[in-house]
Amino acid sequence: MGEAYIVAATRTAGGRKGGKLKDWHPVDLGAVVLNELVDRTGMDPARVEDVVMGCVMQVGEQAINVARNAVMASKLPESVPGTSIDRQCGSSQQALQFAAQAVMSGTQDVVIAAGVESMTRVPMGSSAALAAKAGMGQYKSPRMEERYPNIQFSQFMGAEMMAKKYGLTKDQLDEYAYHSHQRAIAATQAGAFKDEIVALKIKDEAGAESDHTVDEGIRFDASLDGIRGVKLLAEGGAITAATSSQICDGASGVMIVSEKALKEFGLTPMARIHHLSVMGHDPVIMLEAPLPATQRALERAGMKIDDIDLFEVNEAFASVPVAWLKATGANPENMNVNGGAIALGHPLGASGTKLMTTLVHGLKARNKRYGLQTMCEGGGMANVTIIERL
């Protein structure tokens, strides 16, 4: 089987709900990323063979194959196809893995994997809520009900179940959230995101134009006492809004090529795909899947946790990465070193390639070799991708 290489990785800076990216149509956000990947590599746009794009709320402005629409809004020619992927929060990580599999199989040589989500313009839950309002029913079928009677699948409840199962206290989760902001602040002030972010033109209320290059969700004045003071979302629970990922608008992407394409186009690889896998797990606790998925991925790759230099574990809720650390024994100093979704935001379908972009650039900045990315996903699933920096 052939190898798959990442030759470019970029993302937009995140925008808060109703914030700086509120006027950007998600299709155009995706197009900016596609253009930037082509520009960074000097690749002839016509040589891109496919665009695989993750997006969770595929309705409204993100409907009718958002990947193909992003191609049509970009500098890529009409000959470049596109397909949209929904594996919930792991949508663009799955897009990356599908793109890598296409390249490794030898059927394609140049594929862009990307993700986009405007949670401002297409709110979370829109696809289900709008269908229900139109009298089109709900996703839970009679046979699902037989298997999971009277169960309402909920990521929030899964986060609370994770905290309880792994003995995590509110204080632990509050401290984790505070450190997420502190790391994001330090990374931003040190220019750690400079090479991965593509600037977006935005206008303020007065019409003045500027570049959006700083993640809007970071609370530069965050304090531990302030985080501790946020009310619990459920009585007797451990999760608060401050220990949950932020609603976010954004797009991200990576270009993946074969060894043949490296030579033909004179490309310089940033990283090689070392391992990729996906795993289904308990859909009720839902968010626990990254724990066993990581263990299985390491076994299949013939590696140990200490062989990995940097980790990106999506901070859907603080209980997920904290439980992941407890289960894997990984060094916490090597996980989410530039902060995570609690500080930077979680743009759903864009988060997979967003995390990969940060991981690739983080390995380069620290001159490290192996990186592992994983994230929990609705329905109780998790993708794991291991890369080797080159």
N, C-alpha and C positions, 0 to 999 in steps of 0.2 A: 504494500500500500504506500502511496506517496505521502509527502509531507505537506503541511499547510503552514503558511507564514503570515504574520501580521506585518504589513509594511506602512501603515498609517493608522492613527487613532485620534479621534477628536470628539469634542462635545461642546455644547453651549453651556454658558453659566446658567444655573437654575433661576427660575423666577417664582416668586411667591404667588399664591392664589390671588388673582386680581391685581398682580404687581406689574413689574416692568415688561413682561412679555405678553401681557393681556391683549395687545393689539396684533400679535403675530398669529396668523393662521397656522395650524399645525403642519399642514402640507408644505408651507414655505419654510418652516423650521427644519423639516426633514430635508428639503432641497438644499438649504445652506450647508448642512453636514455633507451631503453627497458632493456638492461642489468643492468643499474644502478638502475632502479626501482625494479627489482628482487633482486638485491644485498642489497638494503636498507631495504627491508622488510624481507629478508630471505625466501621469498616465493619459493616453488618448482616451477620452470618454467613451468612444465607440468600442473600445476593447473590453469594457466592463460587460460581463456576460449575464449577470443577474443582480438584483437588489432584493435582499431578504430583510424585511423590516418588522420589528416588534411593535405592537400597539394593543392595549387592552380594551379601551372603550372604542370599538370600531362602529361608531354611529355618528350621524351629523357630519361635522367637518372632518372626521376621521373615518368616514364610511367609504364604501365603494373602492376598496383596495388602496389604502393610504400609501402603500409603497409605490405602486404604479403612478399615483397622483404626484408623489414627491419627485419621481423621475421626470414627469411631464412639466414640473415647475422648476427643474434644474437645467444645467447645461448638458446633461446626458442626452444623447439622441433618442428618438422614438424606438430605435432598434433594441434598446435595453429594457428587458422586462422587469417586473417587480411583483413580489408576493408578500402578503401580510400575515404575521404570525401572532397567535394568542396563546401563550402559556402563562397567562396572568403576569405576576411581577417578574417572572423570568423570561418574558417574551423575547427581548433582544439578546439575552444570553443564549436562548435557543436559536435565534436567528444566526448568531455567531457559529453555533455548533452545526447547524444545517449548512452554512456556507463552508465551514471547514471540511465537513463530510463530502460535499460536492467536489472540493478541490482534492482532497485525499483520494477520492475514488477515481480521479483522472477524467471525470466527465466535464469539468470546467476548470479554468485556470485563473480567472479574476472575478471575484465575487465581493460585493459590499454587503456587510451585515450592519444593520442600523436599528434605531428605535426612536419613537417619538410619542409624546403625550402632552397635550395641553389640558391640564386638569382644571384650568380656569374656564376654558371655552367648551370643553366636553367633560362635565363633572363625573367623578367616580360613581359608578352604579347606573350611569345613564342608559346603557343598553338594556338592562333589566327593567329599570323604572319606566322608561318610555314605552316598552313593549307591554308592560302590565297596565299602564294607563290606557293603552289602545285596545285593551281586551285580548291580548295575545298570550296570556298565561305567564307561567314562570318556568324556570329551568328545571326545577325538581320534579321528576316524573313519578308516576305511581310506583314503578319498580324501584326507583331510588328510595322512595318513602318506605317501602317494605324493608329495605336493607338498613335504612337509617331513620327509623320512626321518630317523629316529633323532634327532629334535630334541625336547627337552623345553623347552617355552616357560617362561621364568623371568625374572621382573622383576629378581631379584638379579643373574643373569648379564647381563641387559641393562644394568644399572647399571655393572657391571665393563667391559662392552664400550664403553659411553659414555666411561668414564674413559680407556680405552686409545685409542679413536679420536680423542679430542680432546686427548690428551697431558696429562691431569690427574694430578697426583701425590697421594699420600696426604696430604702436608703441606697442599696447597691445599684439599683437601676437609675436613681437620680444622679449618683456619682458618675455612672457610665455616660449618661446624657451630657453632663457637664464637661467631661473629658472629650466627648465628640466635638463639642463647640470649641473647646480650647485647641484641639488639634487642627480643626478647620481654620480657626483664626490664625494660628501659627503658620500653617501652610499657605494661606492667602497672603499674609504679610511677607513671607519669605519668597513669594513668587513661584511656589511649587506647582501651581496650576497654569502658569503662563503658557507653557508649550502645548497644553492639551485643549485649551479653550479657544474657540473661534468666536470672534467678536460679532455681536448683533447690533444693528443700528436701531436705536429707540428714540422716542420723542417724549419730553415731559409735557405737562399740562399747558405750558407756555409755547410749546412748539419747538423748543430748543433740542437739537439732535446731539446724541452722545453714543459712545460704545458701551454695550453691556458686557462686562468681562468679569464681574465678581458675583459669586453665588449669593442671591438675595436672602436666602434663608438663614444665613449665619447671624447669630446674635452676638455682636462684638462686645456687648455689655453683659453677657451672660454671667450669672453668679450661681454658686451652688445653693445659697440660701433662696434665691429666686426660684430655682428649679424645684427645690424642696417644698416651696409654698404653693405649687400648682395642685389643684384639687384632683383627687382620684376620679377616674372615669366610672368606676363601679365601687359601691360600698364594700369594704373588706378586701378590695383588690390591691394591686401593686402598680398598675399602669396609669400614667397621666398623659395629657397632651404633650407635655415636655419630654416624655420618654418614648414618644411615638415619632415615626417618620413624618416629615412635613409634606403637605400637598405641594406639588411643584410642576412647573411647565419647563419643557426642555426637549432636546434631541441629542443623539450621539451616534457614533458609528466607527467601524473599523473596515479597512480593506484587507482582504485575505487572498493570497495568491499561491500558486504552485511553484516548485523549484524551476520548472520550465519558464514560467513568467518572470521569475527573478532574473534569470539570465537574458531572456529575450528583451526585457524592457530596462535592464540595468538598475533594478530596484535594490534597495538596502533593507534587509529584514530587521524589524525591531524585536520580534519574538517568534518562536515556533510553538505550534499547538502540540503539547506533550501528551495530554489526556483530555477526553471529554466523555461525560456520561450524564444520565438523568435517572431519577429514581422516584417512584411513587411511594407514599407512606400514608399514615392515618389522616384522613381528611377532616376529622373532627378537631383534634389538637392542631392539625393543619400545618403549623409553622415549624414543627420539629424535624422535618425531612432533611434539612442540611446536615444534621448530626450523623445519622447513619449513612447518608450519601457521601459525606466526606471520608468516612472510614472505608467504605467500599471503594471509592475512587483511589485512595492511597494504596489499598491492597492490589487493585488491578494495575496500577502504575508501578508497583514494586517499590513503593516509597514509604517513608515514615514521616510523621508530622514535623519532625525537626529538620527534614530535608527541604522544607519549604521556607523561603526567606520572607515573603510577604503574603498576607491574606487580605482579601476583600470579602467580607461577610455582610450582606445587606442588613442595615439597621431598620428593618420594618418596624420593630418595637425593640426596646433595649433588652428585653428578656431573651431575644433570639441569639444575638452575638454573645451575651454573657453565658447563656446555657451552652452554646457551642464551645466556648473556651473551656468550660467546666468538663464537657464530655470528651473533648479531643486532647486536652492538656497542652494546647498551643500556647506559645509565649504571647501574652497580651500586648507586649510592646511591638509586635510585628503585625498586628491586625488593625485594619482601618487607620493607618498611620497618619493620614491627612483628614481624619474625620469621616463621618458617614452620613447616612440619610437623615438622621436626627438633626444634624446641623445643615447639611447641604441640600436636603430635599430628596424625595423619591418620586421621580416622574414616571412611575409605573412601567409602561412598555419601553421607555428609554433607559431604564436603570441598568439593564444587563450590559450593554456596550458602554454605558457611562462608567460603570465600575471597572470594566476591562481597560478602558482608556486610562483611568487613574492608575490601575495596576501596572500597565506597561510602562507608563512614564515614571512611576514610582520606582520600579526595578532599575530603570536606567539611571535615575538620579542618585540612587544609593549603591549603584554598581553591584546589584544582587542578581542571582541567577533564576530561581524558581518562584513562581507566584501561583496562588490558588484562589479562585473566585467561586463563591456559592451564594445562593439566596433562596429564601423560602418563597413558596408560591401558593396561591389559592388552589384549593383542591387537595392539598397535602402532597406537594412535589418539590423537587429540588434539582437544579442543574449543578454540576461541578466541572470546572474547566481549569486545567493546570497548564501553564505556559513556561517556556524556557526563554529567558532574554538572550538575545544574540548580539 
